[in-house]
């Protein structure tokens, strides 16, 4: 795996999130994946995917602004991505959110996957 593979996975993640494609997201995330929201709330993969599926987390678009990738070793990476995400969350109005996602990625059973994501605004 290379930094190009990590970038491709990140882009697929954002496309799937905006398309509410929980099948693809399920494959990209480890079973123990957690997403920490800007509020500090840490969500499990199952809960987050369920909320995407039912529209509670109503992602609509994601426009990439900046990405940095640091390879830790042959099987681990740290990625920081900044995207403008259009979404309606928890029944609120549709808004554009400038989000920074700090992710840990690893090769797990031969497949590159996301271990964790911590999201804040920028």
Jmol script that loads the backbone (N, CA, C; Angstrom):
load data "model"
ATOM      1  N   UNK A   1       0.835  -1.181   0.000  1.00  0.00           N
ATOM      2  CA  UNK A   1       0.000   0.000   0.000  1.00  0.00           C
ATOM      3  C   UNK A   1       0.884   1.249   0.000  1.00  0.00           C
ATOM      4  N   UNK A   2       0.382   2.288  -0.648  1.00  0.00           N
ATOM      5  CA  UNK A   2       1.123   3.539  -0.763  1.00  0.00           C
ATOM      6  C   UNK A   2       0.253   4.712  -0.313  1.00  0.00           C
ATOM      7  N   UNK A   3       0.860   5.890  -0.268  1.00  0.00           N
ATOM      8  CA  UNK A   3       0.095   7.097   0.052  1.00  0.00           C
ATOM      9  C   UNK A   3      -1.011   7.328  -0.980  1.00  0.00           C
ATOM     10  N   UNK A   4      -0.769   6.931  -2.230  1.00  0.00           N
ATOM     11  CA  UNK A   4      -1.804   7.067  -3.264  1.00  0.00           C
ATOM     12  C   UNK A   4      -3.008   6.191  -2.936  1.00  0.00           C
ATOM     13  N   UNK A   5      -2.767   4.997  -2.401  1.00  0.00           N
ATOM     14  CA  UNK A   5      -3.867   4.115  -1.989  1.00  0.00           C
ATOM     15  C   UNK A   5      -4.658   4.742  -0.840  1.00  0.00           C
ATOM     16  N   UNK A   6      -3.943   5.353   0.089  1.00  0.00           N
ATOM     17  CA  UNK A   6      -4.587   6.011   1.237  1.00  0.00           C
ATOM     18  C   UNK A   6      -5.456   7.173   0.747  1.00  0.00           C
ATOM     19  N   UNK A   7      -4.922   7.971  -0.165  1.00  0.00           N
ATOM     20  CA  UNK A   7      -5.690   9.091  -0.711  1.00  0.00           C
ATOM     21  C   UNK A   7      -6.925   8.592  -1.459  1.00  0.00           C
ATOM     22  N   UNK A   8      -6.772   7.540  -2.228  1.00  0.00           N
ATOM     23  CA  UNK A   8      -7.917   6.975  -2.960  1.00  0.00           C
ATOM     24  C   UNK A   8      -8.985   6.481  -1.990  1.00  0.00           C
ATOM     25  N   UNK A   9      -8.575   5.835  -0.897  1.00  0.00           N
ATOM     26  CA  UNK A   9      -9.538   5.361   0.096  1.00  0.00           C
ATOM     27  C   UNK A   9     -10.262   6.548   0.740  1.00  0.00           C
ATOM     28  N   UNK A  10      -9.525   7.594   1.077  1.00  0.00           N
ATOM     29  CA  UNK A  10     -10.127   8.787   1.677  1.00  0.00           C
ATOM     30  C   UNK A  10     -11.171   9.392   0.737  1.00  0.00           C
ATOM     31  N   UNK A  11     -10.835   9.470  -0.524  1.00  0.00           N
ATOM     32  CA  UNK A  11     -11.781  10.033  -1.496  1.00  0.00           C
ATOM     33  C   UNK A  11     -13.008   9.137  -1.658  1.00  0.00           C
ATOM     34  N   UNK A  12     -12.811   7.840  -1.663  1.00  0.00           N
ATOM     35  CA  UNK A  12     -13.937   6.909  -1.739  1.00  0.00           C
ATOM     36  C   UNK A  12     -14.828   7.055  -0.508  1.00  0.00           C
ATOM     37  N   UNK A  13     -14.212   7.187   0.660  1.00  0.00           N
ATOM     38  CA  UNK A  13     -14.940   7.397   1.917  1.00  0.00           C
ATOM     39  C   UNK A  13     -15.842   8.626   1.811  1.00  0.00           C
ATOM     40  N   UNK A  14     -15.289   9.745   1.343  1.00  0.00           N
ATOM     41  CA  UNK A  14     -16.074  10.980   1.249  1.00  0.00           C
ATOM     42  C   UNK A  14     -17.177  10.871   0.205  1.00  0.00           C
ATOM     43  N   UNK A  15     -16.904  10.227  -0.911  1.00  0.00           N
ATOM     44  CA  UNK A  15     -17.933  10.025  -1.930  1.00  0.00           C
ATOM     45  C   UNK A  15     -19.055   9.142  -1.390  1.00  0.00           C
ATOM     46  N   UNK A  16     -18.686   8.072  -0.705  1.00  0.00           N
ATOM     47  CA  UNK A  16     -19.693   7.158  -0.147  1.00  0.00           C
ATOM     48  C   UNK A  16     -20.512   7.844   0.938  1.00  0.00           C
ATOM     49  N   UNK A  17     -19.862   8.665   1.758  1.00  0.00           N
ATOM     50  CA  UNK A  17     -20.579   9.388   2.807  1.00  0.00           C
ATOM     51  C   UNK A  17     -21.615  10.319   2.179  1.00  0.00           C
ATOM     52  N   UNK A  18     -21.221  11.089   1.163  1.00  0.00           N
ATOM     53  CA  UNK A  18     -22.132  12.026   0.514  1.00  0.00           C
ATOM     54  C   UNK A  18     -23.267  11.311  -0.208  1.00  0.00           C
ATOM     55  N   UNK A  19     -22.994  10.085  -0.688  1.00  0.00           N
ATOM     56  CA  UNK A  19     -24.012   9.299  -1.393  1.00  0.00           C
ATOM     57  C   UNK A  19     -24.840   8.439  -0.440  1.00  0.00           C
ATOM     58  N   UNK A  20     -24.502   8.497   0.840  1.00  0.00           N
ATOM     59  CA  UNK A  20     -25.154   7.661   1.861  1.00  0.00           C
ATOM     60  C   UNK A  20     -25.037   6.175   1.515  1.00  0.00           C
ATOM     61  N   UNK A  21     -23.866   5.826   1.004  1.00  0.00           N
ATOM     62  CA  UNK A  21     -23.571   4.457   0.577  1.00  0.00           C
ATOM     63  C   UNK A  21     -22.964   3.691   1.762  1.00  0.00           C
ATOM     64  N   UNK A  22     -23.834   3.172   2.616  1.00  0.00           N
ATOM     65  CA  UNK A  22     -23.366   2.500   3.829  1.00  0.00           C
ATOM     66  C   UNK A  22     -22.696   1.166   3.525  1.00  0.00           C
ATOM     67  N   UNK A  23     -23.006   0.556   2.399  1.00  0.00           N
ATOM     68  CA  UNK A  23     -22.349  -0.710   2.026  1.00  0.00           C
ATOM     69  C   UNK A  23     -20.862  -0.462   1.783  1.00  0.00           C
ATOM     70  N   UNK A  24     -20.552   0.570   1.009  1.00  0.00           N
ATOM     71  CA  UNK A  24     -19.146   0.896   0.753  1.00  0.00           C
ATOM     72  C   UNK A  24     -18.459   1.325   2.037  1.00  0.00           C
ATOM     73  N   UNK A  25     -19.094   2.205   2.812  1.00  0.00           N
ATOM     74  CA  UNK A  25     -18.492   2.648   4.070  1.00  0.00           C
ATOM     75  C   UNK A  25     -18.206   1.471   4.993  1.00  0.00           C
ATOM     76  N   UNK A  26     -19.112   0.522   5.056  1.00  0.00           N
ATOM     77  CA  UNK A  26     -18.930  -0.655   5.898  1.00  0.00           C
ATOM     78  C   UNK A  26     -17.646  -1.400   5.547  1.00  0.00           C
ATOM     79  N   UNK A  27     -17.310  -1.442   4.250  1.00  0.00           N
ATOM     80  CA  UNK A  27     -16.086  -2.134   3.803  1.00  0.00           C
ATOM     81  C   UNK A  27     -14.821  -1.323   4.090  1.00  0.00           C
ATOM     82  N   UNK A  28     -14.964  -0.008   4.142  1.00  0.00           N
ATOM     83  CA  UNK A  28     -13.805   0.862   4.342  1.00  0.00           C
ATOM     84  C   UNK A  28     -13.404   0.993   5.813  1.00  0.00           C
ATOM     85  N   UNK A  29     -14.326   0.686   6.722  1.00  0.00           N
ATOM     86  CA  UNK A  29     -14.122   0.895   8.153  1.00  0.00           C
ATOM     87  C   UNK A  29     -13.893  -0.428   8.866  1.00  0.00           C
ATOM     88  N   UNK A  30     -12.949  -0.445   9.796  1.00  0.00           N
ATOM     89  CA  UNK A  30     -12.749  -1.648  10.600  1.00  0.00           C
ATOM     90  C   UNK A  30     -13.972  -1.861  11.490  1.00  0.00           C
ATOM     91  N   UNK A  31     -14.212  -3.106  11.934  1.00  0.00           N
ATOM     92  CA  UNK A  31     -15.341  -3.356  12.839  1.00  0.00           C
ATOM     93  C   UNK A  31     -15.284  -2.507  14.117  1.00  0.00           C
ATOM     94  N   UNK A  32     -14.082  -2.174  14.567  1.00  0.00           N
ATOM     95  CA  UNK A  32     -13.940  -1.386  15.797  1.00  0.00           C
ATOM     96  C   UNK A  32     -13.838   0.117  15.524  1.00  0.00           C
ATOM     97  N   UNK A  33     -14.079   0.537  14.289  1.00  0.00           N
ATOM     98  CA  UNK A  33     -14.009   1.949  13.917  1.00  0.00           C
ATOM     99  C   UNK A  33     -14.845   2.813  14.849  1.00  0.00           C
ATOM    100  N   UNK A  34     -14.289   3.975  15.187  1.00  0.00           N
ATOM    101  CA  UNK A  34     -15.050   4.994  15.910  1.00  0.00           C
ATOM    102  C   UNK A  34     -14.891   6.327  15.202  1.00  0.00           C
ATOM    103  N   UNK A  35     -15.951   7.100  15.247  1.00  0.00           N
ATOM    104  CA  UNK A  35     -15.966   8.462  14.722  1.00  0.00           C
ATOM    105  C   UNK A  35     -16.231   9.392  15.890  1.00  0.00           C
ATOM    106  N   UNK A  36     -15.303  10.299  16.135  1.00  0.00           N
ATOM    107  CA  UNK A  36     -15.488  11.294  17.185  1.00  0.00           C
ATOM    108  C   UNK A  36     -15.919  12.592  16.512  1.00  0.00           C
ATOM    109  N   UNK A  37     -17.129  13.036  16.834  1.00  0.00           N
ATOM    110  CA  UNK A  37     -17.699  14.237  16.236  1.00  0.00           C
ATOM    111  C   UNK A  37     -17.111  15.498  16.871  1.00  0.00           C
ATOM    112  N   UNK A  38     -17.381  16.633  16.246  1.00  0.00           N
ATOM    113  CA  UNK A  38     -16.873  17.910  16.751  1.00  0.00           C
ATOM    114  C   UNK A  38     -17.391  18.219  18.154  1.00  0.00           C
ATOM    115  N   UNK A  39     -18.484  17.582  18.553  1.00  0.00           N
ATOM    116  CA  UNK A  39     -19.030  17.761  19.900  1.00  0.00           C
ATOM    117  C   UNK A  39     -18.266  16.950  20.943  1.00  0.00           C
ATOM    118  N   UNK A  40     -17.410  16.039  20.462  1.00  0.00           N
ATOM    119  CA  UNK A  40     -16.688  15.144  21.353  1.00  0.00           C
ATOM    120  C   UNK A  40     -17.355  13.784  21.491  1.00  0.00           C
ATOM    121  N   UNK A  41     -18.560  13.648  20.930  1.00  0.00           N
ATOM    122  CA  UNK A  41     -19.276  12.373  21.011  1.00  0.00           C
ATOM    123  C   UNK A  41     -18.590  11.338  20.134  1.00  0.00           C
ATOM    124  N   UNK A  42     -18.274  10.197  20.727  1.00  0.00           N
ATOM    125  CA  UNK A  42     -17.629   9.105  19.998  1.00  0.00           C
ATOM    126  C   UNK A  42     -18.676   8.068  19.613  1.00  0.00           C
ATOM    127  N   UNK A  43     -18.764   7.808  18.323  1.00  0.00           N
ATOM    128  CA  UNK A  43     -19.783   6.921  17.783  1.00  0.00           C
ATOM    129  C   UNK A  43     -19.146   5.657  17.218  1.00  0.00           C
ATOM    130  N   UNK A  44     -19.814   4.540  17.416  1.00  0.00           N
ATOM    131  CA  UNK A  44     -19.364   3.278  16.826  1.00  0.00           C
ATOM    132  C   UNK A  44     -19.690   3.256  15.339  1.00  0.00           C
ATOM    133  N   UNK A  45     -19.031   2.371  14.625  1.00  0.00           N
ATOM    134  CA  UNK A  45     -19.320   2.188  13.202  1.00  0.00           C
ATOM    135  C   UNK A  45     -20.797   1.874  12.995  1.00  0.00           C
ATOM    136  N   UNK A  46     -21.339   0.932  13.756  1.00  0.00           N
ATOM    137  CA  UNK A  46     -22.731   0.507  13.584  1.00  0.00           C
ATOM    138  C   UNK A  46     -23.695   1.668  13.790  1.00  0.00           C
ATOM    139  N   UNK A  47     -23.483   2.455  14.840  1.00  0.00           N
ATOM    140  CA  UNK A  47     -24.393   3.568  15.114  1.00  0.00           C
ATOM    141  C   UNK A  47     -24.312   4.627  14.020  1.00  0.00           C
ATOM    142  N   UNK A  48     -23.088   4.982  13.604  1.00  0.00           N
ATOM    143  CA  UNK A  48     -22.916   6.004  12.581  1.00  0.00           C
ATOM    144  C   UNK A  48     -23.549   5.568  11.257  1.00  0.00           C
ATOM    145  N   UNK A  49     -23.284   4.334  10.837  1.00  0.00           N
ATOM    146  CA  UNK A  49     -23.852   3.843   9.578  1.00  0.00           C
ATOM    147  C   UNK A  49     -25.382   3.790   9.647  1.00  0.00           C
ATOM    148  N   UNK A  50     -25.918   3.423  10.801  1.00  0.00           N
ATOM    149  CA  UNK A  50     -27.369   3.406  10.981  1.00  0.00           C
ATOM    150  C   UNK A  50     -27.952   4.813  10.825  1.00  0.00           C
ATOM    151  N   UNK A  51     -27.262   5.807  11.374  1.00  0.00           N
ATOM    152  CA  UNK A  51     -27.746   7.183  11.275  1.00  0.00           C
ATOM    153  C   UNK A  51     -27.604   7.745   9.861  1.00  0.00           C
ATOM    154  N   UNK A  52     -26.625   7.291   9.126  1.00  0.00           N
ATOM    155  CA  UNK A  52     -26.525   7.685   7.720  1.00  0.00           C
ATOM    156  C   UNK A  52     -27.682   7.067   6.951  1.00  0.00           C
ATOM    157  N   UNK A  53     -27.914   5.791   7.197  1.00  0.00           N
ATOM    158  CA  UNK A  53     -28.967   5.068   6.482  1.00  0.00           C
ATOM    159  C   UNK A  53     -30.347   5.660   6.743  1.00  0.00           C
ATOM    160  N   UNK A  54     -30.631   6.040   7.997  1.00  0.00           N
ATOM    161  CA  UNK A  54     -31.976   6.561   8.306  1.00  0.00           C
ATOM    162  C   UNK A  54     -32.102   8.074   8.086  1.00  0.00           C
ATOM    163  N   UNK A  55     -31.028   8.733   7.665  1.00  0.00           N
ATOM    164  CA  UNK A  55     -31.075  10.158   7.357  1.00  0.00           C
ATOM    165  C   UNK A  55     -30.803  11.086   8.513  1.00  0.00           C
ATOM    166  N   UNK A  56     -30.578  10.545   9.700  1.00  0.00           N
ATOM    167  CA  UNK A  56     -30.235  11.388  10.851  1.00  0.00           C
ATOM    168  C   UNK A  56     -28.970  12.195  10.552  1.00  0.00           C
ATOM    169  N   UNK A  57     -28.004  11.536   9.932  1.00  0.00           N
ATOM    170  CA  UNK A  57     -26.791  12.192   9.444  1.00  0.00           C
ATOM    171  C   UNK A  57     -26.950  12.301   7.931  1.00  0.00           C
ATOM    172  N   UNK A  58     -27.529  13.412   7.477  1.00  0.00           N
ATOM    173  CA  UNK A  58     -27.908  13.567   6.076  1.00  0.00           C
ATOM    174  C   UNK A  58     -26.846  14.232   5.228  1.00  0.00           C
ATOM    175  N   UNK A  59     -25.744  13.523   5.016  1.00  0.00           N
ATOM    176  CA  UNK A  59     -24.674  14.051   4.172  1.00  0.00           C
ATOM    177  C   UNK A  59     -25.153  14.156   2.729  1.00  0.00           C
ATOM    178  N   UNK A  60     -24.738  15.244   2.058  1.00  0.00           N
ATOM    179  CA  UNK A  60     -25.168  15.458   0.677  1.00  0.00           C
ATOM    180  C   UNK A  60     -24.015  15.696  -0.287  1.00  0.00           C
ATOM    181  N   UNK A  61     -22.942  16.284   0.175  1.00  0.00           N
ATOM    182  CA  UNK A  61     -21.797  16.561  -0.694  1.00  0.00           C
ATOM    183  C   UNK A  61     -20.555  16.729   0.163  1.00  0.00           C
ATOM    184  N   UNK A  62     -19.402  16.524  -0.470  1.00  0.00           N
ATOM    185  CA  UNK A  62     -18.128  16.709   0.211  1.00  0.00           C
ATOM    186  C   UNK A  62     -17.107  17.184  -0.822  1.00  0.00           C
ATOM    187  N   UNK A  63     -16.580  18.388  -0.609  1.00  0.00           N
ATOM    188  CA  UNK A  63     -15.605  18.958  -1.535  1.00  0.00           C
ATOM    189  C   UNK A  63     -14.247  19.041  -0.838  1.00  0.00           C
ATOM    190  N   UNK A  64     -13.288  18.322  -1.381  1.00  0.00           N
ATOM    191  CA  UNK A  64     -11.946  18.248  -0.794  1.00  0.00           C
ATOM    192  C   UNK A  64     -11.216  19.578  -0.964  1.00  0.00           C
ATOM    193  N   UNK A  65     -10.601  20.030   0.149  1.00  0.00           N
ATOM    194  CA  UNK A  65      -9.792  21.247   0.111  1.00  0.00           C
ATOM    195  C   UNK A  65      -8.315  20.945   0.277  1.00  0.00           C
ATOM    196  N   UNK A  66      -7.967  20.071   1.229  1.00  0.00           N
ATOM    197  CA  UNK A  66      -6.552  19.814   1.506  1.00  0.00           C
ATOM    198  C   UNK A  66      -6.411  18.476   2.221  1.00  0.00           C
ATOM    199  N   UNK A  67      -5.381  17.729   1.857  1.00  0.00           N
ATOM    200  CA  UNK A  67      -5.120  16.434   2.503  1.00  0.00           C
ATOM    201  C   UNK A  67      -3.619  16.287   2.718  1.00  0.00           C
ATOM    202  N   UNK A  68      -3.239  15.857   3.922  1.00  0.00           N
ATOM    203  CA  UNK A  68      -1.858  15.462   4.181  1.00  0.00           C
ATOM    204  C   UNK A  68      -1.864  14.019   4.674  1.00  0.00           C
ATOM    205  N   UNK A  69      -0.864  13.289   4.261  1.00  0.00           N
ATOM    206  CA  UNK A  69      -0.757  11.875   4.628  1.00  0.00           C
ATOM    207  C   UNK A  69       0.648  11.619   5.148  1.00  0.00           C
ATOM    208  N   UNK A  70       0.728  10.982   6.304  1.00  0.00           N
ATOM    209  CA  UNK A  70       2.013  10.582   6.876  1.00  0.00           C
ATOM    210  C   UNK A  70       1.999   9.073   7.060  1.00  0.00           C
ATOM    211  N   UNK A  71       2.974   8.408   6.455  1.00  0.00           N
ATOM    212  CA  UNK A  71       3.099   6.968   6.636  1.00  0.00           C
ATOM    213  C   UNK A  71       3.873   6.720   7.925  1.00  0.00           C
ATOM    214  N   UNK A  72       3.274   5.941   8.825  1.00  0.00           N
ATOM    215  CA  UNK A  72       3.884   5.650  10.125  1.00  0.00           C
ATOM    216  C   UNK A  72       4.866   4.488   9.993  1.00  0.00           C
ATOM    217  N   UNK A  73       4.422   3.430   9.342  1.00  0.00           N
ATOM    218  CA  UNK A  73       5.263   2.274   9.026  1.00  0.00           C
ATOM    219  C   UNK A  73       4.663   1.612   7.793  1.00  0.00           C
ATOM    220  N   UNK A  74       5.047   0.381   7.493  1.00  0.00           N
ATOM    221  CA  UNK A  74       4.588  -0.250   6.249  1.00  0.00           C
ATOM    222  C   UNK A  74       3.096  -0.553   6.220  1.00  0.00           C
ATOM    223  N   UNK A  75       2.433  -0.476   7.359  1.00  0.00           N
ATOM    224  CA  UNK A  75       1.014  -0.842   7.394  1.00  0.00           C
ATOM    225  C   UNK A  75       0.122   0.173   8.104  1.00  0.00           C
ATOM    226  N   UNK A  76       0.665   1.361   8.453  1.00  0.00           N
ATOM    227  CA  UNK A  76      -0.122   2.348   9.201  1.00  0.00           C
ATOM    228  C   UNK A  76       0.121   3.760   8.669  1.00  0.00           C
ATOM    229  N   UNK A  77      -0.980   4.541   8.602  1.00  0.00           N
ATOM    230  CA  UNK A  77      -0.920   5.915   8.116  1.00  0.00           C
ATOM    231  C   UNK A  77      -1.753   6.823   9.008  1.00  0.00           C
ATOM    232  N   UNK A  78      -1.380   8.092   8.991  1.00  0.00           N
ATOM    233  CA  UNK A  78      -2.157   9.143   9.622  1.00  0.00           C
ATOM    234  C   UNK A  78      -2.522  10.123   8.510  1.00  0.00           C
ATOM    235  N   UNK A  79      -3.796  10.450   8.391  1.00  0.00           N
ATOM    236  CA  UNK A  79      -4.285  11.348   7.355  1.00  0.00           C
ATOM    237  C   UNK A  79      -5.032  12.497   8.011  1.00  0.00           C
ATOM    238  N   UNK A  80      -4.805  13.700   7.510  1.00  0.00           N
ATOM    239  CA  UNK A  80      -5.583  14.865   7.915  1.00  0.00           C
ATOM    240  C   UNK A  80      -6.179  15.452   6.640  1.00  0.00           C
ATOM    241  N   UNK A  81      -7.500  15.441   6.570  1.00  0.00           N
ATOM    242  CA  UNK A  81      -8.185  15.953   5.398  1.00  0.00           C
ATOM    243  C   UNK A  81      -9.139  17.063   5.762  1.00  0.00           C
ATOM    244  N   UNK A  82      -9.170  18.091   4.919  1.00  0.00           N
ATOM    245  CA  UNK A  82     -10.117  19.183   5.104  1.00  0.00           C
ATOM    246  C   UNK A  82     -11.075  19.192   3.917  1.00  0.00           C
ATOM    247  N   UNK A  83     -12.351  19.059   4.227  1.00  0.00           N
ATOM    248  CA  UNK A  83     -13.405  19.043   3.219  1.00  0.00           C
ATOM    249  C   UNK A  83     -14.527  19.969   3.640  1.00  0.00           C
ATOM    250  N   UNK A  84     -15.172  20.584   2.644  1.00  0.00           N
ATOM    251  CA  UNK A  84     -16.399  21.326   2.895  1.00  0.00           C
ATOM    252  C   UNK A  84     -17.537  20.333   2.679  1.00  0.00           C
ATOM    253  N   UNK A  85     -18.221  19.984   3.774  1.00  0.00           N
ATOM    254  CA  UNK A  85     -19.256  18.948   3.744  1.00  0.00           C
ATOM    255  C   UNK A  85     -20.624  19.612   3.855  1.00  0.00           C
ATOM    256  N   UNK A  86     -21.492  19.303   2.916  1.00  0.00           N
ATOM    257  CA  UNK A  86     -22.862  19.783   2.945  1.00  0.00           C
ATOM    258  C   UNK A  86     -23.712  18.698   3.590  1.00  0.00           C
ATOM    259  N   UNK A  87     -24.442  19.085   4.651  1.00  0.00           N
ATOM    260  CA  UNK A  87     -25.215  18.080   5.387  1.00  0.00           C
ATOM    261  C   UNK A  87     -26.328  18.729   6.196  1.00  0.00           C
ATOM    262  N   UNK A  88     -27.297  17.888   6.492  1.00  0.00           N
ATOM    263  CA  UNK A  88     -28.349  18.220   7.438  1.00  0.00           C
ATOM    264  C   UNK A  88     -28.268  17.151   8.519  1.00  0.00           C
ATOM    265  N   UNK A  89     -27.925  17.564   9.741  1.00  0.00           N
ATOM    266  CA  UNK A  89     -27.742  16.579  10.801  1.00  0.00           C
ATOM    267  C   UNK A  89     -28.767  16.774  11.911  1.00  0.00           C
ATOM    268  N   UNK A  90     -29.255  15.672  12.419  1.00  0.00           N
ATOM    269  CA  UNK A  90     -30.219  15.663  13.523  1.00  0.00           C
ATOM    270  C   UNK A  90     -31.413  16.580  13.263  1.00  0.00           C
ATOM    271  N   UNK A  91     -31.888  16.581  12.009  1.00  0.00           N
ATOM    272  CA  UNK A  91     -33.089  17.338  11.670  1.00  0.00           C
ATOM    273  C   UNK A  91     -32.876  18.816  11.431  1.00  0.00           C
ATOM    274  N   UNK A  92     -31.643  19.281  11.460  1.00  0.00           N
ATOM    275  CA  UNK A  92     -31.364  20.693  11.239  1.00  0.00           C
ATOM    276  C   UNK A  92     -31.389  21.059   9.766  1.00  0.00           C
ATOM    277  N   UNK A  93     -31.178  22.329   9.507  1.00  0.00           N
ATOM    278  CA  UNK A  93     -31.144  22.834   8.133  1.00  0.00           C
ATOM    279  C   UNK A  93     -29.883  22.341   7.422  1.00  0.00           C
ATOM    280  N   UNK A  94     -29.957  22.316   6.108  1.00  0.00           N
ATOM    281  CA  UNK A  94     -28.788  21.966   5.303  1.00  0.00           C
ATOM    282  C   UNK A  94     -27.766  23.086   5.455  1.00  0.00           C
ATOM    283  N   UNK A  95     -26.531  22.689   5.773  1.00  0.00           N
ATOM    284  CA  UNK A  95     -25.449  23.645   5.974  1.00  0.00           C
ATOM    285  C   UNK A  95     -24.176  23.125   5.338  1.00  0.00           C
ATOM    286  N   UNK A  96     -23.266  24.044   5.062  1.00  0.00           N
ATOM    287  CA  UNK A  96     -21.912  23.675   4.658  1.00  0.00           C
ATOM    288  C   UNK A  96     -21.039  23.706   5.902  1.00  0.00           C
ATOM    289  N   UNK A  97     -20.340  22.608   6.131  1.00  0.00           N
ATOM    290  CA  UNK A  97     -19.490  22.465   7.312  1.00  0.00           C
ATOM    291  C   UNK A  97     -18.034  22.325   6.854  1.00  0.00           C
ATOM    292  N   UNK A  98     -17.149  23.246   7.241  1.00  0.00           N
ATOM    293  CA  UNK A  98     -15.726  23.068   6.943  1.00  0.00           C
ATOM    294  C   UNK A  98     -15.132  22.107   7.983  1.00  0.00           C
ATOM    295  N   UNK A  99     -14.905  20.877   7.569  1.00  0.00           N
ATOM    296  CA  UNK A  99     -14.516  19.831   8.518  1.00  0.00           C
ATOM    297  C   UNK A  99     -13.090  19.335   8.285  1.00  0.00           C
ATOM    298  N   UNK A 100     -12.381  19.184   9.381  1.00  0.00           N
ATOM    299  CA  UNK A 100     -11.080  18.521   9.376  1.00  0.00           C
ATOM    300  C   UNK A 100     -11.286  17.126   9.936  1.00  0.00           C
ATOM    301  N   UNK A 101     -10.853  16.133   9.192  1.00  0.00           N
ATOM    302  CA  UNK A 101     -10.922  14.741   9.645  1.00  0.00           C
ATOM    303  C   UNK A 101      -9.510  14.232   9.862  1.00  0.00           C
ATOM    304  N   UNK A 102      -9.221  13.837  11.091  1.00  0.00           N
ATOM    305  CA  UNK A 102      -7.934  13.218  11.416  1.00  0.00           C
ATOM    306  C   UNK A 102      -8.183  11.728  11.515  1.00  0.00           C
ATOM    307  N   UNK A 103      -7.542  10.967  10.631  1.00  0.00           N
ATOM    308  CA  UNK A 103      -7.812   9.530  10.535  1.00  0.00           C
ATOM    309  C   UNK A 103      -6.565   8.708  10.765  1.00  0.00           C
ATOM    310  N   UNK A 104      -6.799   7.556  11.361  1.00  0.00           N
ATOM    311  CA  UNK A 104      -5.776   6.525  11.472  1.00  0.00           C
ATOM    312  C   UNK A 104      -6.193   5.404  10.530  1.00  0.00           C
ATOM    313  N   UNK A 105      -5.286   4.960   9.681  1.00  0.00           N
ATOM    314  CA  UNK A 105      -5.576   3.891   8.726  1.00  0.00           C
ATOM    315  C   UNK A 105      -4.538   2.793   8.872  1.00  0.00           C
ATOM    316  N   UNK A 106      -4.946   1.572   8.514  1.00  0.00           N
ATOM    317  CA  UNK A 106      -4.028   0.437   8.612  1.00  0.00           C
ATOM    318  C   UNK A 106      -4.432  -0.632   7.611  1.00  0.00           C
ATOM    319  N   UNK A 107      -3.460  -1.470   7.295  1.00  0.00           N
ATOM    320  CA  UNK A 107      -3.760  -2.657   6.506  1.00  0.00           C
ATOM    321  C   UNK A 107      -4.211  -3.729   7.496  1.00  0.00           C
ATOM    322  N   UNK A 108      -5.450  -4.187   7.315  1.00  0.00           N
ATOM    323  CA  UNK A 108      -6.040  -5.197   8.193  1.00  0.00           C
ATOM    324  C   UNK A 108      -6.455  -6.376   7.315  1.00  0.00           C
ATOM    325  N   UNK A 109      -5.877  -7.538   7.583  1.00  0.00           N
ATOM    326  CA  UNK A 109      -6.157  -8.729   6.772  1.00  0.00           C
ATOM    327  C   UNK A 109      -5.983  -8.453   5.280  1.00  0.00           C
ATOM    328  N   UNK A 110      -4.921  -7.715   4.951  1.00  0.00           N
ATOM    329  CA  UNK A 110      -4.598  -7.431   3.561  1.00  0.00           C
ATOM    330  C   UNK A 110      -5.385  -6.308   2.924  1.00  0.00           C
ATOM    331  N   UNK A 111      -6.283  -5.662   3.690  1.00  0.00           N
ATOM    332  CA  UNK A 111      -7.117  -4.591   3.140  1.00  0.00           C
ATOM    333  C   UNK A 111      -6.871  -3.299   3.899  1.00  0.00           C
ATOM    334  N   UNK A 112      -6.681  -2.215   3.169  1.00  0.00           N
ATOM    335  CA  UNK A 112      -6.533  -0.903   3.782  1.00  0.00           C
ATOM    336  C   UNK A 112      -7.886  -0.458   4.326  1.00  0.00           C
ATOM    337  N   UNK A 113      -7.923  -0.077   5.621  1.00  0.00           N
ATOM    338  CA  UNK A 113      -9.176   0.351   6.253  1.00  0.00           C
ATOM    339  C   UNK A 113      -8.913   1.506   7.212  1.00  0.00           C
ATOM    340  N   UNK A 114      -9.998   2.196   7.554  1.00  0.00           N
ATOM    341  CA  UNK A 114      -9.933   3.305   8.497  1.00  0.00           C
ATOM    342  C   UNK A 114     -10.213   2.778   9.900  1.00  0.00           C
ATOM    343  N   UNK A 115      -9.312   3.080  10.823  1.00  0.00           N
ATOM    344  CA  UNK A 115      -9.451   2.644  12.220  1.00  0.00           C
ATOM    345  C   UNK A 115     -10.272   3.641  13.038  1.00  0.00           C
ATOM    346  N   UNK A 116      -9.928   4.923  12.891  1.00  0.00           N
ATOM    347  CA  UNK A 116     -10.598   5.973  13.648  1.00  0.00           C
ATOM    348  C   UNK A 116     -10.667   7.248  12.816  1.00  0.00           C
ATOM    349  N   UNK A 117     -11.640   8.085  13.159  1.00  0.00           N
ATOM    350  CA  UNK A 117     -11.722   9.424  12.573  1.00  0.00           C
ATOM    351  C   UNK A 117     -12.159  10.376  13.678  1.00  0.00           C
ATOM    352  N   UNK A 118     -11.457  11.492  13.773  1.00  0.00           N
ATOM    353  CA  UNK A 118     -11.808  12.555  14.708  1.00  0.00           C
ATOM    354  C   UNK A 118     -12.082  13.797  13.868  1.00  0.00           C
ATOM    355  N   UNK A 119     -13.304  14.332  13.982  1.00  0.00           N
ATOM    356  CA  UNK A 119     -13.739  15.426  13.127  1.00  0.00           C
ATOM    357  C   UNK A 119     -13.913  16.702  13.937  1.00  0.00           C
ATOM    358  N   UNK A 120     -13.334  17.775  13.424  1.00  0.00           N
ATOM    359  CA  UNK A 120     -13.490  19.102  14.003  1.00  0.00           C
ATOM    360  C   UNK A 120     -13.738  20.085  12.856  1.00  0.00           C
ATOM    361  N   UNK A 121     -14.057  21.332  13.188  1.00  0.00           N
ATOM    362  CA  UNK A 121     -14.199  22.351  12.152  1.00  0.00           C
ATOM    363  C   UNK A 121     -12.865  23.044  11.940  1.00  0.00           C
ATOM    364  N   UNK A 122     -12.731  23.684  10.809  1.00  0.00           N
ATOM    365  CA  UNK A 122     -11.543  24.505  10.548  1.00  0.00           C
ATOM    366  C   UNK A 122     -11.956  25.883  10.089  1.00  0.00           C
TER     367      UNK A 122
END
end "model"
wireframe off; spacefill off
backbone 0.3
color backbone group
